[in-house]
C-alpha cells in the first residue's frame, strides 16, 4: 500500500515506519473522530478561538486524504453538535463560514479521489447558505464508489435516537406491527448511518475521556483511542498510530476473542 503515499512519505522516515506497522488486511472499516481541542490550541498561542477552528481545517484535509489512501470505507467527523448552538453567535458563524469554504475549495479534490460526501444530523435547521453547499457537495459526489466522508452537523446521539424512534413508530403504525416485534435491526435501519457499517474505531483528540453524545448506538463495540494531540495538530502519523493501536486490541464483542476461538477449535478438531 506504500505506493498510495508515493511522494508524500519519504523512504526510511518515521511516517514510513509507522505505516509499515499497519496490517492492511485488518483495517477498521469505519473510523469516527471527535475533533476536539481547537479552542485550547488557540489559547496556548494567545489567539482567538476562531483561529483554532481555522487551523483545524488542515487537520480535516490531512485526515480525509490519509484515510482515503489507506482504503478506509467510511470516515465520520463530528463537526458541529446540537449543543454547539450554546456558543457565541460569532463563533458559530465562523464555524459555518469555514465549513462552506472547505467545501468550495475541497469538493473538486474529494470528487477526483472518488470520495462520497454525505452528512448526518438535522441539517435542515442550518442556514440556507450552508444547506446549499452541502446539497451541492452531496449531489456532485453521489455516484462515487470510494470512501464515504460522513460529516456530523447539528448532530447529537440522543437526537438521532429520537428521530429514529419517531420514524420507526410511524412505520410500525402504518404496517400495523406490534411493539414486541421491533428488533435492533429495525432501529438500526432508521438511524442516520443506516447505509454505513458501525465504527470500528473511535478517535478523540485533546485527551478528553468522554464521547460527547456522539454515535451512541453505533459505537457500542467500537475501540476507543484517545490522544492528547489537539485537533489542529492531528496529521497523517497520528492516523497511522491510532490504527496501529487499534490492531493491537483483542476485539471480543461480548464473547471469545477471534484468535482464542480459532485455537480452541483447532484443539477440538485435533482431538
C-alpha positions as CSV (number, residue, x, y, z in Angstrom):
1,X,0.0,0.0,0.0
2,X,3.0,2.3,0.3
3,X,2.6,3.3,-3.4
4,X,-0.6,5.1,-2.3
5,X,1.6,7.6,-0.5
6,X,4.3,8.0,-3.1
7,X,5.7,11.5,-3.0
8,X,4.2,12.1,0.4
9,X,6.2,9.7,2.6
10,X,10.0,9.6,2.4
11,X,11.6,6.1,2.5
12,X,13.1,5.5,5.9
13,X,11.1,8.3,7.6
14,X,9.1,7.9,10.8
15,X,5.9,8.1,8.7
16,X,7.1,5.1,6.7
17,X,8.0,3.2,9.9
18,X,4.5,3.9,11.3
19,X,2.9,2.9,8.0
20,X,4.8,-0.4,8.0
21,X,3.3,-1.3,11.4
22,X,-0.2,-1.4,9.9
23,X,-1.7,-4.7,8.8
24,X,-3.7,-3.8,5.7
25,X,-5.8,-7.0,6.0
26,X,-7.2,-5.8,9.3
27,X,-8.0,-2.1,8.7
28,X,-11.0,-0.6,10.5
29,X,-13.9,-0.3,8.1
30,X,-15.3,2.8,9.7
31,X,-13.3,5.4,11.7
32,X,-15.2,8.1,13.7
33,X,-13.4,11.1,15.1
34,X,-14.4,13.6,17.8
35,X,-12.3,16.6,16.6
36,X,-11.6,18.4,19.9
37,X,-9.0,21.0,21.0
38,X,-9.4,23.9,18.6
39,X,-10.0,26.4,21.4
40,X,-7.1,25.2,23.6
41,X,-4.8,25.2,20.6
42,X,-5.7,28.9,20.0
43,X,-5.5,29.8,23.7
44,X,-2.0,28.3,24.0
45,X,-0.9,30.7,21.2
46,X,-2.8,33.7,22.7
47,X,-5.0,33.6,19.6
48,X,-8.8,33.9,19.4
49,X,-10.8,30.6,19.4
50,X,-11.7,31.2,15.8
51,X,-8.0,30.8,14.8
52,X,-8.1,27.3,16.2
53,X,-11.1,26.4,14.1
54,X,-9.4,27.7,11.0
55,X,-6.3,25.7,11.8
56,X,-8.4,22.6,12.3
57,X,-9.4,22.7,8.6
58,X,-5.9,21.5,7.6
59,X,-6.3,18.6,10.0
60,X,-9.5,17.6,8.3
61,X,-7.8,17.8,4.9
62,X,-4.9,15.6,6.0
63,X,-7.1,13.1,7.8
64,X,-9.5,12.7,4.9
65,X,-6.6,12.2,2.4
66,X,-4.9,9.7,4.7
67,X,-7.9,7.6,5.3
68,X,-8.9,7.6,1.6
69,X,-5.4,6.5,0.6
70,X,-5.4,3.7,3.2
71,X,-8.7,2.3,1.8
72,X,-10.9,3.0,4.8
73,X,-14.6,2.5,3.9
74,X,-16.0,5.4,5.9
75,X,-14.8,8.3,7.9
76,X,-17.2,10.2,10.2
77,X,-16.2,13.6,11.5
78,X,-18.0,15.3,14.4
79,X,-18.1,18.8,13.1
80,X,-21.0,20.6,14.9
81,X,-23.2,19.2,17.7
82,X,-26.7,20.2,18.7
83,X,-25.1,21.5,22.0
84,X,-22.7,23.8,20.0
85,X,-25.6,26.3,19.5
86,X,-24.8,27.5,23.0
87,X,-21.6,29.0,21.8
88,X,-21.3,32.8,21.0
89,X,-23.0,33.7,17.7
90,X,-19.8,35.0,16.1
91,X,-18.1,31.7,16.8
92,X,-21.0,29.7,15.2
93,X,-20.9,32.0,12.2
94,X,-17.2,31.5,11.8
95,X,-17.6,27.7,12.0
96,X,-20.2,27.7,9.3
97,X,-18.1,30.0,7.2
98,X,-15.1,27.7,7.5
99,X,-17.3,24.7,6.5
100,X,-18.5,26.5,3.4
101,X,-15.0,27.5,2.5
102,X,-13.8,23.9,3.0
103,X,-16.5,22.5,0.7
104,X,-15.9,25.1,-2.0
105,X,-12.1,24.6,-2.0
106,X,-12.0,20.8,-1.5
107,X,-15.0,19.3,-3.2
108,X,-13.2,19.0,-6.6
109,X,-10.4,17.1,-4.9
110,X,-12.8,15.0,-2.9
111,X,-14.7,14.2,-6.1
112,X,-11.4,13.5,-8.1
113,X,-10.4,11.0,-5.4
114,X,-13.7,9.1,-5.7
115,X,-14.8,10.1,-2.2
116,X,-18.6,10.3,-1.5
117,X,-19.6,13.2,0.7
118,X,-22.6,13.0,3.0
119,X,-23.9,14.4,6.2
120,X,-25.8,13.2,9.3
121,X,-27.8,15.3,11.7
122,X,-30.6,17.8,11.5
123,X,-29.0,19.8,8.7
124,X,-32.4,21.2,7.7
125,X,-32.1,23.5,10.7
126,X,-28.8,25.1,9.4
127,X,-28.7,28.3,7.5
128,X,-29.8,28.0,3.9
129,X,-26.4,29.1,2.6
130,X,-24.8,26.1,4.4
131,X,-27.5,23.8,3.2
132,X,-26.9,24.9,-0.4
133,X,-23.2,24.0,-0.2
134,X,-24.0,20.7,1.5
135,X,-26.5,19.7,-1.2
136,X,-24.1,20.7,-3.9
137,X,-21.3,18.5,-2.5
138,X,-23.6,15.6,-1.9
139,X,-25.0,15.8,-5.4
140,X,-21.6,16.1,-7.1
141,X,-20.2,13.1,-5.3
142,X,-23.3,10.9,-5.1
143,X,-22.1,8.3,-7.6
144,X,-18.5,8.0,-6.2
145,X,-17.6,4.5,-5.0
146,X,-14.6,5.2,-2.7
147,X,-14.5,6.2,0.9
148,X,-17.6,7.8,2.4
149,X,-16.8,11.1,4.1
150,X,-19.6,11.5,6.6
151,X,-19.8,14.8,8.4
152,X,-21.9,15.2,11.6
153,X,-23.6,18.6,11.6
154,X,-26.2,19.8,14.0
155,X,-25.8,16.3,15.3
156,X,-26.4,14.6,18.7
157,X,-26.6,10.9,19.5
158,X,-29.8,11.3,21.6
159,X,-31.4,13.5,19.0
160,X,-30.6,10.8,16.4
161,X,-32.3,8.1,18.5
162,X,-35.4,10.3,19.0
163,X,-35.6,10.8,15.2
164,X,-35.1,7.1,14.6
165,X,-37.8,6.1,17.1
166,X,-40.2,8.5,15.7
167,X,-39.7,7.2,12.2
168,X,-39.9,3.6,13.4
169,X,-43.1,4.3,15.4
170,X,-44.7,5.8,12.3
171,X,-43.6,2.9,10.2
172,X,-44.9,0.3,12.6
173,X,-48.3,2.1,13.0
174,X,-48.6,2.1,9.2
175,X,-47.8,-1.6,9.0
176,X,-49.9,-2.5,12.0
177,X,-46.9,-4.0,13.7
178,X,-47.0,-4.8,17.5
179,X,-44.2,-3.2,19.6
180,X,-42.8,-6.6,20.6
181,X,-41.9,-7.3,17.0
182,X,-39.4,-4.5,16.9
183,X,-35.7,-5.6,16.7
184,X,-32.3,-4.0,17.0
185,X,-32.1,-4.2,13.2
186,X,-35.3,-2.3,12.8
187,X,-33.9,0.5,14.9
188,X,-30.5,0.5,13.1
189,X,-32.3,0.9,9.8
190,X,-33.8,4.2,11.0
191,X,-30.5,5.7,12.1
192,X,-28.8,8.5,10.1
193,X,-26.0,6.0,9.5
194,X,-28.2,3.2,8.2
195,X,-26.1,2.8,5.0
196,X,-22.8,2.5,6.8
197,X,-21.1,-0.1,9.0
198,X,-20.8,0.8,12.6
199,X,-17.5,2.4,13.6
200,X,-14.7,0.0,14.5
201,X,-12.5,2.8,15.8
202,X,-13.5,6.0,17.6
203,X,-10.7,8.6,17.9
204,X,-10.9,11.5,20.3
205,X,-8.3,14.3,20.2
206,X,-7.2,16.6,23.1
207,X,-7.1,13.9,25.8
208,X,-10.7,14.3,27.0
209,X,-12.2,10.9,28.2
210,X,-15.8,11.2,27.1
211,X,-17.8,10.5,23.9
212,X,-19.8,13.8,24.0
213,X,-23.2,12.4,22.8
214,X,-21.6,11.0,19.6
215,X,-22.9,7.9,17.7
216,X,-24.3,6.5,21.0
217,X,-25.9,3.5,19.3
218,X,-23.2,2.8,16.7
219,X,-20.1,2.8,18.9
220,X,-21.4,0.0,21.2
221,X,-18.4,-2.2,20.3
222,X,-16.0,0.4,18.9
223,X,-12.4,0.5,20.1
224,X,-11.8,3.9,21.6
225,X,-8.5,5.7,21.1
226,X,-7.7,9.0,22.9
227,X,-4.7,11.1,22.1
228,X,-3.5,14.2,23.8
229,X,-2.8,15.8,20.4
230,X,-5.1,18.8,19.8
231,X,-7.1,18.6,16.7
232,X,-5.3,21.3,14.7
233,X,-2.0,19.4,15.2
234,X,-3.5,16.0,14.1
235,X,-1.9,14.7,11.0
236,X,-1.1,11.6,9.0
237,X,1.3,10.0,11.6
238,X,-1.5,10.3,14.2
239,X,-3.9,8.4,12.0
240,X,-1.2,5.6,11.5
241,X,-0.6,5.5,15.2
242,X,-4.3,5.2,16.0
243,X,-4.8,2.4,13.5
244,X,-1.7,0.5,14.7
245,X,-3.0,0.8,18.3
246,X,-6.5,-0.5,17.2
247,X,-4.9,-3.5,15.6
248,X,-3.2,-4.5,18.9
249,X,-6.6,-4.8,20.6
250,X,-8.4,-8.1,21.2
251,X,-12.0,-7.5,19.9
252,X,-14.3,-9.7,21.9
253,X,-17.8,-8.4,21.1
254,X,-19.0,-9.9,24.3
255,X,-17.6,-13.4,23.5
256,X,-14.3,-15.1,22.9
257,X,-11.6,-13.3,21.0
258,X,-11.1,-14.4,17.5
259,X,-7.6,-16.0,17.8
260,X,-8.7,-17.7,21.1
261,X,-11.7,-19.1,19.4
262,X,-9.6,-20.3,16.5
263,X,-7.1,-22.0,18.9
264,X,-10.0,-23.7,20.7
265,X,-11.5,-25.0,17.5
266,X,-8.1,-26.3,16.4
267,X,-7.8,-28.3,19.7
268,X,-11.3,-29.7,19.3
269,X,-10.7,-30.7,15.7
270,X,-7.4,-32.5,16.7
271,X,-9.0,-34.5,19.5
